[in-house]
Amino acid sequence: GTRPVASLNRGFSAPVNLSSNLTSEDLVFLAAHDSDPFNRFDALQGLAFALLKDGARTGTLPDPKALVEAARLLLSDATLDPAFKAQALALPGEAEVARELARDVNPDAVFAARKTLRKAFAEGLGDVFAEAYASLGTPGPYAPDAASAGRRALRNLSLDYLTLPGTPQALARAMAQFEAADNMTDRFAALAVLSQHDTPERTLALDAFFRRFENDPLVIDKWLSLQAMIPETGTLERVKRLSLMPFFSMTNPNRVRALIGAFVTGNATQFNRADGAGYDFLVEVVLGLDGTNPQVASRMLSAFKTWRQLEAGRAAHAERALRRVAETPGLSEDVADIAMRSLG
C-alpha cells in the first residue's frame, strides 16, 4: 500500500526546530493535504528554505518543480482562507535565509537564489495568480474587517508575482491599481511592486505618491523606507540624495529610522555591498549622529551585529568599519558599547 506521511506536532505552537526524515515528496503531500493549517504552511516553507539555502551555497537553485506544484495545490484549494494562502505563499526573506545559513553568507547569492525562485513561481503559477487577482477584488467601499484584509493580502501577493516579468502589460496592471486604489493598503502594495522595476512607471508612481501625501509624516516615512530597500546598485546614492532633501533631517529620529534604518536593516545586498561602501556610509551617519542623538546612533550601528556570519571579504570590510568607529575619540557610551561588543 501507500506509505503514510507523518503530520508532526499537530496543534503544537512552541517555537522549536525539529529534524525529521520527511522527503520533499512528503512535504509536497503535506502542503497539499494536511488538515493542520500550520503544518501545511510549515511544509511549504520547509521546501522553500531547503531550495534557497542550497541555491545560495552553490550558486544554482535546485529544480523547484515540487515546490511550485505544492504552491499550486494550496493556491487552488477553495476551502482555505485567502489570508492563510498569502502567508503560506510568501517566500522566506533574505534575512531568514541568511540566518539559516549562519556562516559564509553572501547576500548577493541569497538574493539571486530568491529571485530565481520568485521567477519560477511567476512562470509556473501565472494562471492561478491571474485568476486570484481577478476574483479577489472587493466591490464597494473599503472595509477593514479580517475577511476583506485577507482578500487584499492575497490579491496584492498575486499582483507582485504577475508584475515580476516586467512586461508593459504587467506594469500597466500595477499602475492601474496604484491610480485607482481607494485605500492605502492597495495603493502602497502597488507602489511597492512598481518600485522593484527600474522603469518610468516607478518614477511616476513615487512622485505621485509623494505629492499626494507630502503633508503626512508617517506616510512619507513609509515612502522613504520603500526606496531605501530597493535592491539595486543605485540605491545607496538614492538614499544619500533623499537624505539631502528638505523633508529629511538627521535631527528627526523617525526620518533617520525610516530612510537609513530601512537601508541598513532591510536591504541586504546594498548595505552589504562587496566594496564596503554601505558600511562606510553607515559609519559616517553614526559618527555624525553620535554627538546629538547617541541612542539612535547606537541603534543604527547595531546593523553590524551579524557581520561575523558574512563571507570573508564582506566581513573584513565590516570589521574595518567597526574598528574605525571604536577608535574614534570622544564616542558616547552607547555607541562605544555597541562597537566594542560587536568586535568582541
N, C-alpha and C positions, 0 to 999 in steps of 0.2 A: 504494500500500500504506500501511500504518500507519506513522507517523513513529516511529522509535526514540527511546527516552528514555535519556539518558546516566546511568549509575551511576558517579559520580565518586569518585576516591580510594579505590577498593576496598581493604580491608585496611590502610588508612592511618590511623595513630592520632596523628599530630602535631597539636598544638593550633593550627590555622590557621583564619583566616576566609577563606572562598572565595566570590567573587562569580560568579554564573552567570546564564544566561537561562532557567533552568527555571521553567515556569509553575506555578500552583497545581495545575492538572490533572496536570502531570508529577510533582509531589510526591505527590499522591494515589496515582498509579500506583506510584511507588517505595515509598511506605509500605505498599502492599498486596502488592507482588510482588517487590521487590528481594531477592535471595538473600544480600546482605551485611547482616547484622543492624544494624550501626551506621548504614548508610545508610537503613534503614527507620526507625530511631529518629530520625535527623537530619532526614529528610523531614517526619516528623510534628511535630517540634519547630520546624522552619522555618516550617511552616504556622501553628502556634500563635503564634510570635513575630511574624509579619507581621500577624496579626489583632490581637494585643494592642497592638502599637505603634501601629497605625492607630487602634484604638479609644481608646487613651489620649490620642492627639494631637487627635482630632476630637470625642471625646465620644460617638461612635456606633460600635459594633463592626460591622465588615462581616459580611455573611452567612457564618456558619461552617459552612454545609451541607457543603462539600467536606471540611473537617477532620473533621467528625463522621462522614462516610462513610468516610474513611480510618481513623479510630479503630475504627469498627465492623468493617471488614475485618480489621484487625490483631487486635482482641479476639476475633474469631470463628475465627481461624486456629489449629486444634488442634495444628499442628506446632510452635508457638512455646512457649518456656518461660514459665510464669507470672511468674517474676521479671522477665524481659525485658518482658513486657506491662505490668507495673506501672511499670517505669522509663519506658517509651515513652509511657504514657498519663498520667503525671504532668505537668501543665501547667507551663511556666516560672513561677518565683516572681516576686513583685513586685520584689525587688531585681534580679533578672536583667533584667527588662523595663526598669526604670529605668536600669540600666547601658547597655542598648542605646539608649535614648532619648538619654542623655548630657547633655541640656540642657533647661531649662524644664520640669522634671519636676514634675507634680502627683500626689503619691502617692494622692490620692483618686480621680483619674481612672484611674490604673493599677489600683487595687483594683476600681473599678467595671467596667472592661473585663474583668478576670479573673473577676469574679463573674458577669458576663453569659455568658462563655464556659463557665464551670463549669455554669451553668444549662442551656445548650444541650446540653452533654454529658449531664447528668442526664435531660433530657427526651428527647433523641434516642437514648440508649443504655440507657434504663432496663431494657429487656427483657434485654439481654445482661449488664448488670451484675447483675441479679437472678439470672440463670442462673449466672453466675460465683460469686456469693456462696453460692448453694445447693449448688453442686457442689464447692467448694474446701475445705469443712470437712474437717479432718484427724481421722479417728477414732483412738481410743486415746490414750495419754498424750503429752504434749508431746515433740517431737523437734527438736533444734537443727540437723539436717542441712540442707544447702542447698536440697534439693527442697521440704522442708516449709516452710522460711523463704520461699521464692518463692511457695508457695501462700498463705501467710498474708499476704504483701505485696499480692497481687492481690485477695484476699478483703477485706482492710481498705480498699483503694482503692475497691472496689465498694461497701462499706458507706458510705464517705464520700459518694459520689455518690447512693446510694439514700436517704440521710438528708437530702440538701440541700433537698428540698421542705418539710421540717419538719412533715409531717403526723403525727397521732398514731400511725399505723401505723409510719411510718418511725422516729420517736423510740423507739417500743416495741422495734423490732428492735435498735437500737443499745443500748438499756438492757438488753435480754436478753443481748446479747453481753458487755456490761460485767459483769453479775452472774454469768454462767456461765463466764467465761474461766478457764482453768487455767494461763495463762501471762501474763507482763507485757506481751508484745507485743500480744496481742489485747485485754487489759484496757485498756491505755493508749491503743490505737488507738480503741477505743470511747469512752473518756473524751474524747479529742481531738475526735472527731466531735461528741459532745454539747456540748462547750464552745463550739461555734460557734452554738449556738441558745439564746437567752435564754428558757429555759423552766424549769419546776420540775424536770424531769429533770436538767438541768445541775447545779442546786444539790444535788440528792440524790446524784448521782454524785460530784461534787467532795468533798462531806462524807464520803461512804462511803470514798472513796479515801484521804482524809487519816486517818480513824480506823484504817484497815487498816494503813497504812504510816508512821504518825507517828514511829516509832522508827527508821526507816531514812533517814538524812540524804540519801543520793543520790537516793532515790525522791522525797522531798519537794522536793528541788531541781527535779526534772522537773515536779512538780505546780505549783510556783511559776512556772516558765518558761511552762508551758502557759497559765496565767491571764494572765500578762503579755503574751502575744501574741494575746489575743482582740481582733479588730478592731472594737471598739465604743467609742462615745464615753465610756462609763463606766469604761473600763479604767484610765485614769490614776488615778482615785480608788480603784479596786480595788487598784492597785499601792501607793498610799500607805497604804491600810488594812492590807494584808498586811505592809508594812514596819514597822508598829507592833505586830505580833503577837509574843507571847513567843518563838516559834520562829525569829524573824528577828533578826539582829544585823548592824549595819554593820561590826562588827569581824570578821565571818566572811566572808572573800573569796568562798568558794563560794556563799554565800547572796546576796551582792551581785551576783555574776555571773548567778546563776540568775534572780533577780527583776528587778533593774534593768537588767542587761546584756541580758537577753532582751527587755525592753521597748524599749530604745533601738536595738537592732540587728535585732530580729525583728518589730517592729510598726510598719511604715512609716506607716500612716495616723494612728496615735495619738501616736507620738513626734513626727511632723512635722505636728502639728495646725496649722490655719491661724491660730489665735490665739497660737501660740508657747508655749502652756502646757507642752508636752512639753519644750521646750528649757529653760524656766525651771526645771522640776523637775530636769533633769539638772545644771544649774549648781549648784543647792542641794546636790545629792548630791556633786558633785565637790569643791566648796569645803568641805563638811563632812568628806569623807574625806581631803582632802589632808594634813591635819596628822598623821594616824595611818598612812595607807597610800597614799603618793603613787603607787606603781606601779599599784594598782587604780584610783585616781582618774584617772590619765592614760589608762589603758585605756578607762575609761568615756567620757572626753572625746573619744576618737578616733571616737566615733559621729558626730561632726560632719564627718568627713573628706570627705564628698561634698556638703557644703552648697552649693557653687557650682553644682551641677547642678540645683538646685531652681528652681521658678518664683520670680519677683521677690519676692512677698510673704513667702513662707517663707524665702527666702534672707536677706531683711532681718532677720527675727526671729532667724535663726541667727547672723548676723554680730553683732547686738547682744548676744546671749548670750555669744558667744566673747569679745567685747571686755570684757564685764563680768568674765569670768574673767581675761583678760590684765591688766586694770587693778587686780586685787585685790592689795594689798600682802602680801609675805611668802609668795608662792607657792613651792612646791617646784620644783626644776629640772625634774622630769619633767613636771609639769602646765604650767609656763610654756612649756616647749619645744613641747608639743603645741598649746597655744593659739596661740602665735606662728606656728608652721608652718602651722596651719590658716588663719590670717588672711593668710598670705603676705606 
